[in-house]
């Protein structure tokens, strides 16, 4: 049997299984697609999941300030 499949990051979609994703630096706060535009002021500050996804597509991080903290995904993390 192989290793268990890790959950996907709500922002970048890679399977890291981390509370704070090392690929996009989004911190899992329980939001998912139905609440993608909601800003809760939680661990991600004033950033909605929709904005974080857009930032990831542009900057490679959930927010531009995290560009130096992220890393590329490994092959085993791909969806």
N, C-alpha and C positions, 0 to 999 in steps of 0.2 A: 504494500500500500504506500501511496505517496504521502507527502505532507498535507495537512489540512489547508484548505483555501482560506486565506485571510480576507477580511472584509475590505471593500473598496472605499477609498477616500471619496467623500461627497464632492470635493472640489475637482481634483485632477483625475479621479477614476482609477488610479493605480492601487494595487492590493498591498498596502504596507501594514495594516493592522495596528497602526500607531495612533495614540491620542493626538499628537501633533505630527502631521505628515512630513517626512523629511524631503519629499519631492516637491511639494508646493507650499508647505508651512501653514496649511489650514489646520485649525484645531477643532476636532470633532466636538460639536455642541448639540448633537441630536437632530439638527435640521436636515431635511431631505427635500426632494423635488416639490412637494406641495407647499412648502414654506420658503422657497428659493429666494424670494424678494424681501422677506422679513428681516429687519435689523433688530436684533435683540439686545445689543450692548453687552453680550456675553464675552466669552474668551477671545472672540475675534473683533472686539470693539464695535465700531460703527460700520462694519463691513457685512453686507448681505452675501449669501452664498452665490447669488447671480453675479454680483460684482467681483467676487473672488474668482469665479470661473472665467469671467472676461479677463481679469488681470492675469490669470494663469495662461490664457491663450496669447496674451500680448507679451508679458514679462517673464513667463516661466515660473511665477510665484504668485501666491494668493494676493499679495500686495507688493508694489515695487520695492518697498523697504526691506523685503525678505529675499531679494535676489541673491545676496551673498551667502545666505544660510541654507539654500536648497541644493539638491544633488539630482543628477539624472536617474531615472528608474533603472532597476536591474531587470534582467530578462524574466526572473521569477515573479516580479511584481506586476507584469503586464496583465491587463484584463483578459 
